[in-house]
Amino acid sequence: MSDFQLDPQLVRDCFVLGRIKSTRLLLLNNALLPWFILVPETTAYEIYELPQAQQHELLEEINIISNHLKQNYAVDKLNIAAIGNVVSQMHIHVVARRVDDFCWPGVVWGTNRKQPYRDNEVQQIKSRLTEMLAGIFVAQ
C-alpha cells in the first residue's frame, strides 16, 4: 500500500527494523525483553477481516519471527497477541519470555519498567535478522 502509515504510537515506541513480505517488522524499545511487532500493510483492524491468503501469510510471518526468537534468544515461552486496545492499527506482538524475566509469570502488556536499547544493540539485532532470514527479511 503506497499510502500506508505506521500509527504514531508505534513510531514513538519502536524501531522500524524492516519488512517481511508485506509486513513491517518493529522492535519495541525495551531491551528487558526481546519483543517484536509485526504490522501488516492493511487498512483492516482485525485479522479475520483479512483475505484468507493474507491471513496465511501473516501466520507464516509470525512463525518466522517466533522461530527466530527460539533459535537466537533464551526463550521459555512465547507470548503472541493482537490486542489493539491502545493502538487500533493491526499489529501482532511476538514476545520472548523467560521464567526469570522482570515480570514473570505476569503479563508484559502495559508494564512501565523499561530499558532503552543502545543504537549498537538495535544494529546487531537488525544484522542478525538480515543474516538469519536472508531472502525473507529486508532491513530499513
N, C-alpha and C positions, 0 to 999 in steps of 0.2 A: 504494500500500500504506500503510494508516494506521499500521502499526507499524514502518515502515521506519526503520532507524537506520544512519547512516554509521559505518564502522569507526573506532574511536578513533584509530588511527594516521593516517588521512586527516584527521580533525578537527584533530589536532596539526600536521600538515604543510601544511595547505592553507587557503585562504579559500573559503568557500562563496559562489559568485557568484550562483547562481540555478538555474533549471530550463530545459531544452529538452524539451518534451513530458513524458515520464515519466522523465527522466534528470536527475540533479543535475550541475551544471557547477561544477567546482572549479578553483582556480588554485593550483599548487604555490608555496609561499612561497620562491621563489628567483628574484630579479629578473635573474639572469645569463642566463636563457633564458625565452622565452615558452612556458609549459608548462601546458596544460590537462588536466584529468582528468574523464572522463565516468563517472558512476556510475549505471547503470540501477537503477531501484527494483524489485529482484527478489531472490528467495532463491537463484536459480541461481548457480553458481560459474563456469560455463563458457559461452561464447557458444553453442556447439552445443546446450546444454540449453534455450535459449530457444525459444518457439514461433516459427515462421518469420516471422510478421508482426512480432514484436518484434525479431527479428534484422534485418529490413529497416529497421525504424525506427531501430535503433541505428546501422546503417551510414549512414543518412541523416544522423543527428546527427553522426557522425564526419566526414562530408563537409562539413557546415555549418561545423563548427569548423575543419577543415582549410582550407576556402576563406576563412574569416575571417582565419586566420593569414597565408595567402598574400597577401591583399589589404591587410592592415594592419601587417605586420611585414616586415622584410628577411629573407627565407627562401631558403636554398639547397636545403634538403632537409627533409622532414617525417619524424619518427620516430613511428610509431603502433604501440602494443603493448598487449597484455593479458597481463601476466606473472603477477602474483599470487603470487609465492613468499613475500613478506613479509606482504602483506595479501590474504587469500583472497577477500574480498568482490569481486565482479566490478567491475572498473574498467578503463578504457581510457585510456592516456596518449596525448596528441597534443602533440608537442614540435616547436617550430620550431628548426631547426639552421642554422648559418651556418659557412662554411669558416673563419671567423676566431673562432668561439666558443671558450671556455676549454678544451674537451676534444675538439675536432675533430681527427682523424676518429674518435676513440674513442667509446665508448658513454657516455651520460649516467647510466645506471642505477647507483645506489649511490655516486655521487660525493659527496665531503664538502665540496667548495667551494660556498659559498652566500653570497648577499647578500639579506637580507630585503627585502621590498617596504616602502615607506613607505605610510602609510594613503592619502595622496592619489593615489598610483600605482594602488592597487587600485581606488579610486573611479573614476579615469579609465578603467581597463580595463572596469569594470562599465558605465559610462556609454557607452563606445564600443560594447559589445555590445548594450546596450539600443537604441541608435540604429541600428546596422547590421543587427540581427536583429529589428527591430520586428515584433511579431506571432508571433515564434518563441521569443524568449528572455524570461523573466520573472525580473527581479532579486529577490534576497532581501536 
